[in-house]
Amino acid sequence: MENKPPIIGVTGGIGSGKSTVCKILESLGAITYYADDRAKWLMVNNQKLVDGVKNLFGSEAYTDTGLDRKFIAQKAFKDDTLLNKLNQLVHPVVADDLKNWIQTNQKSPLLLKEAALLFETGSYKSLDRTILVTAPEEIRIERVVKRDAHRSREDVKSIIAKQMSDEEKSSLADYVVVNDAKSSLIQQVMKLYSRLVIT
């Protein structure tokens, strides 16, 4: 019987560098399921989810070009109840989609699930291991403001304030990667890859 590839969660706060860590692991042979990107795709292409989002936010949640992410973000981040309801709609659909993805990628040496909310949703419990990517808050703010033209420093600070702290996440993570522009990210990730594929 063939060995199944380990399924590793990669998480971290906004601007920590989750995707960068995944790209390095991909260059070594891993395949990544980008949960947040996939959720955005499903919110446009899964009819049940589209109907649920419209019921929650109204028909303004969608424009002629698709999902109005700015409209939804403005509403959801100001209202915790609304945000929780949105998460309750999206997460089960993403979980089913992930199961199908895992089934079709059994030949990969390593499977990654990249998600901002891994510990918060409890979805980390279904994974073999978890990697937490950390970075100082100021570096994270600078990265996001540079990357996302629609976000101000205040927006990013507000998002960080709502996310679980690195200290809390560290106690739940199996591995921590420090992405502070001082420690070698590539060395840390390569060392991790050899451990994850062998174990």
C-alpha positions as CSV (number, residue, x, y, z in Angstrom):
1,M,0.0,0.0,0.0
2,E,1.3,3.4,-1.0
3,N,2.2,5.9,1.7
4,K,-0.1,8.9,1.7
5,P,1.6,12.3,1.6
6,P,1.6,14.3,4.8
7,I,-0.9,17.2,4.9
8,I,0.7,20.3,6.5
9,G,-1.1,23.5,7.5
10,V,0.8,26.8,6.8
11,T,-0.6,29.8,8.7
12,G,0.3,33.2,10.1
13,G,-1.1,36.6,10.5
14,I,-1.6,39.0,7.6
15,G,1.7,40.0,6.0
16,S,3.7,37.3,7.8
17,G,4.8,35.6,4.6
18,K,2.7,32.4,4.5
19,S,2.6,32.4,0.7
20,T,6.4,32.9,0.4
21,V,7.0,29.9,2.7
22,C,4.6,27.9,0.5
23,K,6.5,29.0,-2.7
24,I,9.8,27.8,-1.3
25,L,8.2,24.4,-0.3
26,E,6.7,24.2,-3.8
27,S,10.1,24.6,-5.4
28,L,11.1,21.5,-3.4
29,G,8.1,19.4,-4.7
30,A,5.2,20.3,-2.4
31,I,1.7,21.2,-3.8
32,T,-0.3,24.0,-2.1
33,Y,-4.1,24.4,-1.5
34,Y,-4.5,28.2,-1.0
35,A,-7.6,28.1,1.1
36,D,-8.3,31.9,1.1
37,D,-8.0,32.1,-2.7
38,R,-10.0,29.0,-3.2
39,A,-12.7,30.4,-0.9
40,K,-13.0,33.5,-3.1
41,W,-13.3,31.3,-6.1
42,L,-16.0,29.2,-4.5
43,M,-17.9,32.3,-3.4
44,V,-18.4,33.0,-7.1
45,N,-18.6,29.4,-8.6
46,N,-20.5,27.4,-5.9
47,Q,-24.2,28.3,-6.3
48,K,-25.2,27.2,-2.8
49,L,-22.5,29.5,-1.4
50,V,-23.5,32.4,-3.7
51,D,-27.1,32.1,-2.5
52,G,-25.9,32.1,1.2
53,V,-23.7,35.2,0.7
54,K,-26.6,37.0,-1.0
55,N,-28.9,36.1,1.8
56,L,-26.4,37.4,4.3
57,F,-25.2,40.6,2.6
58,G,-27.9,41.3,0.0
59,S,-27.6,41.3,-3.8
60,E,-25.0,44.2,-3.6
61,A,-22.4,41.5,-2.5
62,Y,-22.1,40.8,-6.2
63,T,-21.4,43.1,-9.2
64,D,-21.4,42.4,-12.9
65,T,-17.7,41.4,-12.5
66,G,-18.3,39.0,-9.6
67,L,-17.9,39.1,-5.9
68,D,-17.6,42.6,-4.4
69,R,-14.9,41.8,-1.9
70,K,-14.4,45.4,-0.7
71,F,-18.2,45.7,0.1
72,I,-18.1,42.4,2.0
73,A,-14.9,43.2,3.9
74,Q,-16.2,46.6,5.0
75,K,-19.4,45.0,6.3
76,A,-17.9,41.9,7.9
77,F,-14.9,43.4,9.6
78,K,-17.2,46.0,11.4
79,D,-19.6,43.3,12.6
80,D,-18.3,40.2,14.4
81,T,-21.7,38.4,14.2
82,L,-21.8,38.9,10.4
83,L,-18.2,37.8,10.1
84,N,-18.9,34.6,12.1
85,K,-22.0,33.9,9.9
86,L,-19.9,34.4,6.8
87,N,-17.2,32.0,8.1
88,Q,-19.9,29.4,9.0
89,L,-21.1,29.6,5.3
90,V,-17.7,29.4,3.7
91,H,-15.6,27.0,5.8
92,P,-17.7,23.8,5.3
93,V,-17.7,24.4,1.5
94,V,-13.9,24.9,1.6
95,A,-13.4,21.8,3.8
96,D,-15.3,19.6,1.2
97,D,-13.3,21.2,-1.7
98,L,-10.1,20.5,0.2
99,K,-11.0,16.8,0.7
100,N,-11.5,16.4,-3.1
101,W,-8.2,18.2,-3.7
102,I,-6.3,15.9,-1.4
103,Q,-7.8,12.8,-3.2
104,T,-6.5,14.0,-6.5
105,N,-3.0,14.9,-5.3
106,Q,-2.0,11.7,-3.6
107,K,1.2,11.4,-5.6
108,S,2.8,14.5,-4.2
109,P,5.5,14.1,-1.6
110,L,4.0,16.9,0.5
111,L,0.6,18.6,0.5
112,L,0.2,22.1,2.0
113,K,-3.0,23.9,3.1
114,E,-2.2,27.6,3.3
115,A,-4.8,29.5,5.4
116,A,-5.0,32.6,7.5
117,L,-7.5,31.1,10.0
118,L,-6.2,27.6,10.7
119,F,-6.2,27.6,14.5
120,E,-9.2,29.9,14.9
121,T,-11.5,27.6,12.9
122,G,-10.1,24.4,14.5
123,S,-9.4,23.0,11.0
124,Y,-5.7,22.4,12.0
125,K,-6.9,19.3,14.0
126,S,-7.5,17.5,10.7
127,L,-3.9,18.1,9.5
128,D,-0.8,16.1,10.2
129,R,1.4,19.1,11.2
130,T,1.2,22.9,11.2
131,I,3.7,25.6,10.4
132,L,3.3,29.1,11.9
133,V,5.0,31.9,10.0
134,T,5.8,34.9,12.2
135,A,7.2,38.4,11.6
136,P,7.3,41.6,13.6
137,E,4.2,43.7,13.4
138,E,5.8,46.7,11.7
139,I,7.3,44.6,8.9
140,R,3.9,43.0,8.4
141,I,2.2,46.3,8.1
142,E,4.7,47.6,5.6
143,R,4.4,44.4,3.5
144,V,0.6,44.6,3.3
145,V,0.4,48.3,2.6
146,K,2.9,47.8,-0.3
147,R,1.1,44.8,-1.6
148,D,-2.6,45.9,-1.2
149,A,-3.2,49.4,-2.6
150,H,-6.7,49.5,-1.1
151,R,-5.5,49.0,2.5
152,S,-4.1,51.8,4.8
153,R,-1.9,51.2,7.8
154,E,-4.9,51.6,10.1
155,D,-6.8,48.9,8.1
156,V,-3.9,46.5,8.6
157,K,-3.6,47.3,12.3
158,S,-7.3,46.7,12.7
159,I,-7.0,43.3,10.9
160,I,-4.0,42.3,13.1
161,A,-5.9,43.3,16.3
162,K,-8.7,40.9,15.3
163,Q,-6.4,38.0,14.6
164,M,-5.2,35.5,17.2
165,S,-1.7,36.6,18.5
166,D,1.5,34.8,17.4
167,E,2.0,33.8,21.1
168,E,-1.4,32.0,21.1
169,K,-0.7,30.3,17.7
170,S,2.9,29.3,18.7
171,S,1.5,27.1,21.5
172,L,-0.6,25.2,18.9
173,A,1.8,25.0,16.0
174,D,4.2,22.1,15.4
175,Y,6.9,24.4,13.8
176,V,7.5,28.1,13.7
177,V,9.3,29.9,10.9
178,V,10.6,33.4,11.6
179,N,10.3,35.7,8.6
180,D,11.9,38.9,10.0
181,A,14.3,39.7,7.1
182,K,17.2,38.7,9.4
183,S,17.0,34.9,9.8
184,S,17.4,32.9,6.5
185,L,13.9,32.0,5.4
186,I,15.2,29.5,2.8
187,Q,17.4,27.7,5.2
188,Q,14.6,27.4,7.8
189,V,12.1,26.1,5.2
190,M,14.5,23.6,3.5
191,K,15.4,22.1,6.9
192,L,11.6,21.8,7.6
193,Y,10.9,20.2,4.3
194,S,13.5,17.4,4.9
195,R,11.9,16.7,8.3
196,L,8.3,16.7,7.0
197,V,8.9,14.4,4.0
198,I,11.0,11.9,6.0
199,T,8.7,11.8,9.1
